[in-house]
Amino acid sequence: MLSLCSQRSAPLCSPACSSRRQSACRAGVRASRPQQHALTTPAAPLAFVSTVLPARRSVPTTVARAAAHSDPVVAAAGDAPKEQSGLAKTLGLGFLFALWYAFNIQFNIYNKQVLKAFPHPITITAFQFLVGSVLACCMWLFRLHNKPEGSFKDNAVSISPLAAVHTLGNMLTNISLGSVAVSFTHTIKALEPMFSVLLSAMFLNDKPSLPVLLVLLPIIGGVVLASTSELSFTWKGFLSAMGSNVTFQSRNVLSKKFMTKGKGSQDNINLFSLITIVSFFILAPVALLTDGLVFTPAAMAAAGILDTQLVMKRALLSAICFHAYQQVSYMILQRVSPVTHSIGNSVKRVVVIASSILVFRNPVTSQNLIGTAIALAGVFAYSQVKRVAPKEAPKAA
């Protein structure tokens, strides 16, 4: 079109007219190619570009989306990362549960072996707190976990009630483990829900519902049935296990009553580590006063212990497993609900009882097995009732 104006119209027009027509022709050329000008000119308006580009891509985009919905292979490819992420979380959680059970089983086995050869449960408990304190300090030193907020003095003062009952509960548990079979101690400790209900009602004004009270009956009945047929029964072991139930549930009540006020709160791992350190400072003087310096190779050899190195090695392993299973327990609690954690704890107790019977070959009667099974089934039912209870509360309101 430009050549037509310049060649044919030039002889018929004046120079001014010719120049005006040539300008008009150039404008026509530019108007006939708006898309090229818009895409090549840096200052082209974005609104104009957006009116051109979607027109070319709308059909392929629509087809691709339709194909993604109609083709299961394409749709599955889009969901694959989410499924892999969910599978990884599930496998990781299962691995933590396996570690929790394994550390707990090893702790009970090593602990029982040490207490049979070295019958000083207070000293052993203090040693376990010492090893746990060293592990906690190493965790903070090598920055494997964030350090606690605030000063140690302030934290020690604030958690001293928790540390006191924590110390007493672990000491009583070790006294029971040293006196009776591991399976019997853990059968008695299945009564923890009963003490939790009683203490919560007394100090937190948390009245239990009728279903909660009903599921406590098989727990109590199963423990009574197992206790009357326990061949290793001693009052020392029985009362120590019952005392540990009271102290541990008191710790939980104190935690709800005093430690949830929002200021200077610690995460679960740091809280447990601080409690372990304070518990060592509480129990170490008591162990020295009651037992003296008995946890030395010379003192153990004088007491008639032949393989002192083996006893000290197992004591160290039991202390490491004790701290490890507690830490893993808190790691699980950060990933699941308290009810799921409680159910896992019930299953863990079954695994510990079964493994201890297999390892130590404790003689058990059919009545003892039935009583233990009834008590543990009651604990599982208690967890289920506690899971359903919050959902029923809004309906009643």
DAQUI-V400038 format. One line per field, one symbol per residue. ss: DSSP state (@ for helix, = for strand, . for the rest). phi: phi as a letter, one per 20 degrees, with the letter a starting at -180 (. if undefined). psi: psi as a letter, one per 40 degrees, with the letter a starting at -180 (. if undefined). Layout:
ss=???
phi=???
psi=???
//
This chain:
ss=.@@@@@@@......@@@@@@@@@@@@@@@@@@.@@@@@@@.....@@@@@@@@@@@@@@@@@@@@@@@@@.@@@@@@@@@@@@@@@@@@@@@@@@@@@@@@@@@@@@@@@@@@@@@@...@@@@@@@@@@@@@@@@@@@@@..........@@@@@@@@@@@@@@@@@@@@@@@@@@@@..@@@@@@@@@@@@@@@@@@@@@@......@@@@@@@@@@@@@@@@@@@......@@@@@@@@@@@@@@@@@@@@@@@@.........@@@@@@@@@@@@@@@@@@@@@@@......@@@@@@.....@@@@@@@@@@@@@@@@@@@@@@@@@@....@@@@@@@@@@@@@@@@@@@@@@@.....@@@@@@@@@@@@@@@@@@@@@@@@@@@@@@@.
phi=.fffffeeeffedfgfffffffffffffffffcfffffeeefeffffffffefffedffgfffffffffeefffffffeggffffffffffffffffffgffffffffffffffffecfcfffffffffffffffffffffelfbffffnefffffffdgffffffffffffffffffdcfgffgffffffggfffffffffddldffefgfffffffffffffffffdffefcffffffffffffffffffffffedddendmfdffffffffffffffffegfffffedneeecgfffffenefefffffffffffffffffffffgfffffdcfgfffffffffffffffffffffelffcefffffffffffffffffffffffgffefffff
psi=ddddddddeddeiidddddddddddddddddefddddddehdeihdddddddddddedddddddddddddhdddddddeddddddddddddddddddddddddddddddddddddddgggdddddddddddddddddddddefeiiiiiiidddddddeddddddddddddddddddediidddddddeeeddddddddddddefghiidddddeddddddddddddeehdehiddddddddddddddddddddddddefeehfiiiddddddddddddddddddddddddagefiddddddeehdgddddddddddddddddddddddddddeeiiddddddddddddddddddddddefhhiiddddddddddddddddddddddddddedddd.
//
